[in-house]
Amino acid sequence: MPPMIVVAHGSRDPRSARAVAAAVAAIRGARPDLDVRLCFLDLSAPSVDQVVDAVAAEGHSSAVVVPLLLGSAFHARVDLPGLLAAARRRHPGLDLVQADVLGDDDRLVSAVRDRVRDAGVALDDPRVGVVLAAVGSSRPDANERTAAIGPRLHAGTAWAGVEVCFATTDPTVAQAISRLRERGARSIVVAPWFLAPGLLTDRVDRAVEALAADAERADVIGDHPLLVEVVLDRYRAGLRTLAADRAAA
């Protein structure tokens, strides 16, 4: 069975690495037969190069690389493919397949809804307004895709509304809270569209504190079982790509 190389973003904040490590531990727990390795694109160790080199040194002939990323931004489209291309040149006998990012999979939307409920928020409470906080992108199409998660998170609840905001661009936390209050929300809940806590989630929290000090905070997606399902699905899709590439060779 080819190893799974899980690639996370990396952060100077140690909470981020701990949360990612917990998610990878959950993946290993779900598939104890599978060799799962964790590495980071930046700021944390081990690096992608270190893990790929170790896999090659151990004699593996292939591996599936699963980006632990919610969006198909620069890291997924440029950084990681570049690192893997260089690794293939170093290790011509190692087949590396990059799987799709986690994306806006419906199961991750359900995971966020679970995190909101875990914070003690009832799904049938019409007084609740949820701020879905995400990173934000310089690409409008990426932000539009993230914004479309709001109605999906709202579906099946009686909440006053769900408004998406970004840590790095508009709409801001203030704009999201204002819109929710205009829609009748009396209780604000912050739901992070983040895999792990870090500097950007702290930035969102500070903005919320200034505007709605009594707001509830849901946890990040983290090691939710539905995240594990999505990662394993990406791995299985990578295995199919490996098999197809070998059949075509």
Secondary structure by P-SEA (a helix, b strand, c coil): cbbbbbbccccccaaaaaaaaaaaaaaaaaccccbbbbbbcccccccaaaaaaaaaaaccccbbbbccccccccccccaaaaaaaaaaaacccbbbbbcccccccaaaaaaaaaaaaaaccccccccbbbbbcccccccaaaaaaaaaccccccccccccbbbbbbccccccaaaaaaaaaaacccbbbbbbccccccaaaaaaaaaaaaccccbbbbbcccccaaaaaaaaaaaaaaaaaaaaaaaac
